[in-house]
Amino acid sequence: MTTLPQNAKPITALLGTKLGMTQVWDEAGRLVPVT
């Protein structure tokens, strides 16, 4: 289990905004491309 910073939760909201190619960080801190 990793300790996430307090501001990590709002990243989930970005997953709903799929405008072109977007990159988000997963729980492990890896950069993941999403469409």
Biopython code that builds the backbone (N, CA, C, O; Angstrom):
import numpy as np
from Bio.PDB.StructureBuilder import StructureBuilder

atoms = [
    (1, "MET", "N", (0.858, -1.193, 0.000)),
    (1, "MET", "CA", (0.000, 0.000, 0.000)),
    (1, "MET", "C", (0.892, 1.240, 0.000)),
    (1, "MET", "O", (1.798, 1.366, 0.824)),
    (2, "THR", "N", (0.631, 2.130, -0.912)),
    (2, "THR", "CA", (1.447, 3.336, -0.992)),
    (2, "THR", "C", (0.727, 4.513, -0.359)),
    (2, "THR", "O", (-0.503, 4.564, -0.324)),
    (3, "THR", "N", (1.504, 5.446, 0.134)),
    (3, "THR", "CA", (0.926, 6.650, 0.712)),
    (3, "THR", "C", (0.824, 7.714, -0.373)),
    (3, "THR", "O", (1.832, 8.144, -0.933)),
    (4, "LEU", "N", (-0.395, 8.128, -0.659)),
    (4, "LEU", "CA", (-0.612, 9.130, -1.700)),
    (4, "LEU", "C", (-0.727, 10.515, -1.082)),
    (4, "LEU", "O", (-1.245, 10.664, 0.025)),
    (5, "PRO", "N", (-0.243, 11.535, -1.798)),
    (5, "PRO", "CA", (-0.411, 12.902, -1.293)),
    (5, "PRO", "C", (-1.879, 13.294, -1.260)),
    (5, "PRO", "O", (-2.705, 12.698, -1.951)),
    (6, "GLN", "N", (-2.195, 14.287, -0.464)),
    (6, "GLN", "CA", (-3.583, 14.722, -0.300)),
    (6, "GLN", "C", (-4.214, 15.147, -1.621)),
    (6, "GLN", "O", (-5.427, 15.021, -1.791)),
    (7, "ASN", "N", (-3.419, 15.643, -2.548)),
    (7, "ASN", "CA", (-3.954, 16.142, -3.813)),
    (7, "ASN", "C", (-4.024, 15.065, -4.894)),
    (7, "ASN", "O", (-4.227, 15.388, -6.064)),
    (8, "ALA", "N", (-3.862, 13.802, -4.531)),
    (8, "ALA", "CA", (-3.865, 12.725, -5.527)),
    (8, "ALA", "C", (-5.280, 12.360, -5.971)),
    (8, "ALA", "O", (-5.472, 11.898, -7.095)),
    (9, "LYS", "N", (-6.255, 12.560, -5.117)),
    (9, "LYS", "CA", (-7.627, 12.173, -5.429)),
    (9, "LYS", "C", (-8.225, 12.879, -6.647)),
    (9, "LYS", "O", (-8.872, 12.204, -7.448)),
    (10, "PRO", "N", (-8.056, 14.189, -6.843)),
    (10, "PRO", "CA", (-8.664, 14.873, -7.993)),
    (10, "PRO", "C", (-8.200, 14.339, -9.349)),
    (10, "PRO", "O", (-8.851, 14.593, -10.362)),
    (11, "ILE", "N", (-7.095, 13.611, -9.385)),
    (11, "ILE", "CA", (-6.610, 13.051, -10.650)),
    (11, "ILE", "C", (-7.656, 12.133, -11.273)),
    (11, "ILE", "O", (-7.758, 12.040, -12.496)),
    (12, "THR", "N", (-8.430, 11.458, -10.433)),
    (12, "THR", "CA", (-9.472, 10.555, -10.915)),
    (12, "THR", "C", (-10.472, 11.288, -11.799)),
    (12, "THR", "O", (-10.996, 10.713, -12.753)),
    (13, "ALA", "N", (-10.738, 12.554, -11.490)),
    (13, "ALA", "CA", (-11.692, 13.336, -12.273)),
    (13, "ALA", "C", (-11.178, 13.563, -13.695)),
    (13, "ALA", "O", (-11.975, 13.699, -14.624)),
    (14, "LEU", "N", (-9.872, 13.606, -13.870)),
    (14, "LEU", "CA", (-9.294, 13.821, -15.196)),
    (14, "LEU", "C", (-9.561, 12.647, -16.129)),
    (14, "LEU", "O", (-9.566, 12.809, -17.350)),
    (15, "LEU", "N", (-9.781, 11.468, -15.559)),
    (15, "LEU", "CA", (-10.031, 10.283, -16.374)),
    (15, "LEU", "C", (-11.339, 10.408, -17.143)),
    (15, "LEU", "O", (-11.515, 9.778, -18.187)),
    (16, "GLY", "N", (-12.255, 11.221, -16.627)),
    (16, "GLY", "CA", (-13.530, 11.407, -17.303)),
    (16, "GLY", "C", (-13.448, 12.421, -18.436)),
    (16, "GLY", "O", (-14.349, 12.499, -19.271)),
    (17, "THR", "N", (-12.375, 13.194, -18.465)),
    (17, "THR", "CA", (-12.202, 14.205, -19.505)),
    (17, "THR", "C", (-11.238, 13.667, -20.548)),
    (17, "THR", "O", (-10.023, 13.817, -20.420)),
    (18, "LYS", "N", (-11.783, 13.043, -21.575)),
    (18, "LYS", "CA", (-10.932, 12.411, -22.575)),
    (18, "LYS", "C", (-10.901, 13.269, -23.835)),
    (18, "LYS", "O", (-11.644, 13.027, -24.786)),
    (19, "LEU", "N", (-10.053, 14.248, -23.826)),
    (19, "LEU", "CA", (-9.912, 15.148, -24.971)),
    (19, "LEU", "C", (-8.587, 14.841, -25.655)),
    (19, "LEU", "O", (-7.532, 15.274, -25.192)),
    (20, "GLY", "N", (-8.638, 14.101, -26.750)),
    (20, "GLY", "CA", (-7.408, 13.734, -27.436)),
    (20, "GLY", "C", (-6.583, 12.783, -26.587)),
    (20, "GLY", "O", (-7.128, 11.927, -25.890)),
    (21, "MET", "N", (-5.271, 12.936, -26.648)),
    (21, "MET", "CA", (-4.384, 12.065, -25.882)),
    (21, "MET", "C", (-4.003, 12.767, -24.585)),
    (21, "MET", "O", (-3.431, 13.857, -24.600)),
    (22, "THR", "N", (-4.324, 12.135, -23.476)),
    (22, "THR", "CA", (-4.044, 12.704, -22.165)),
    (22, "THR", "C", (-3.137, 11.754, -21.397)),
    (22, "THR", "O", (-3.166, 10.544, -21.624)),
    (23, "GLN", "N", (-2.342, 12.292, -20.501)),
    (23, "GLN", "CA", (-1.495, 11.450, -19.668)),
    (23, "GLN", "C", (-1.854, 11.670, -18.211)),
    (23, "GLN", "O", (-2.007, 12.804, -17.755)),
    (24, "VAL", "N", (-1.986, 10.559, -17.482)),
    (24, "VAL", "CA", (-2.273, 10.642, -16.060)),
    (24, "VAL", "C", (-1.295, 9.747, -15.313)),
    (24, "VAL", "O", (-0.688, 8.849, -15.896)),
    (25, "TRP", "N", (-1.152, 9.997, -14.030)),
    (25, "TRP", "CA", (-0.287, 9.165, -13.211)),
    (25, "TRP", "C", (-1.140, 8.163, -12.452)),
    (25, "TRP", "O", (-2.147, 8.526, -11.844)),
    (26, "ASP", "N", (-0.730, 6.888, -12.489)),
    (26, "ASP", "CA", (-1.472, 5.877, -11.753)),
    (26, "ASP", "C", (-1.026, 5.868, -10.294)),
    (26, "ASP", "O", (-0.209, 6.689, -9.878)),
    (27, "GLU", "N", (-1.573, 4.930, -9.524)),
    (27, "GLU", "CA", (-1.293, 4.888, -8.088)),
    (27, "GLU", "C", (0.167, 4.581, -7.784)),
    (27, "GLU", "O", (0.662, 4.908, -6.706)),
    (28, "ALA", "N", (0.856, 3.952, -8.735)),
    (28, "ALA", "CA", (2.262, 3.613, -8.534)),
    (28, "ALA", "C", (3.194, 4.745, -8.976)),
    (28, "ALA", "O", (4.415, 4.628, -8.874)),
    (29, "GLY", "N", (2.608, 5.840, -9.466)),
    (29, "GLY", "CA", (3.406, 6.977, -9.884)),
    (29, "GLY", "C", (3.915, 6.875, -11.308)),
    (29, "GLY", "O", (4.798, 7.633, -11.710)),
    (30, "ARG", "N", (3.363, 5.937, -12.080)),
    (30, "ARG", "CA", (3.767, 5.790, -13.472)),
    (30, "ARG", "C", (2.902, 6.664, -14.363)),
    (30, "ARG", "O", (1.717, 6.859, -14.095)),
    (31, "LEU", "N", (3.500, 7.187, -15.423)),
    (31, "LEU", "CA", (2.766, 8.014, -16.378)),
    (31, "LEU", "C", (2.062, 7.103, -17.373)),
    (31, "LEU", "O", (2.704, 6.312, -18.064)),
    (32, "VAL", "N", (0.729, 7.220, -17.442)),
    (32, "VAL", "CA", (-0.065, 6.336, -18.290)),
    (32, "VAL", "C", (-0.818, 7.154, -19.329)),
    (32, "VAL", "O", (-1.583, 8.050, -18.971)),
    (33, "PRO", "N", (-0.614, 6.861, -20.619)),
    (33, "PRO", "CA", (-1.374, 7.556, -21.657)),
    (33, "PRO", "C", (-2.800, 7.033, -21.740)),
    (33, "PRO", "O", (-3.023, 5.823, -21.744)),
    (34, "VAL", "N", (-3.764, 7.946, -21.808)),
    (34, "VAL", "CA", (-5.165, 7.554, -21.959)),
    (34, "VAL", "C", (-5.763, 8.330, -23.121)),
    (34, "VAL", "O", (-5.284, 9.407, -23.474)),
    (35, "THR", "N", (-6.820, 7.769, -23.716)),
    (35, "THR", "CA", (-7.436, 8.442, -24.857)),
    (35, "THR", "C", (-8.794, 8.991, -24.475)),
    (35, "THR", "O", (-9.472, 9.595, -25.306)),
]
sb = StructureBuilder()
sb.init_structure("model")
sb.init_model(0)
sb.init_chain("A")
sb.init_seg("    ")
for serial, (resi, resn, name, xyz) in enumerate(atoms, 1):
    if name == "N":
        sb.init_residue(resn, " ", resi, " ")
    sb.init_atom(name, np.array(xyz, "f"), 0.0, 1.0, " ", f" {name:<3s}", serial, name[0])
structure = sb.get_structure()
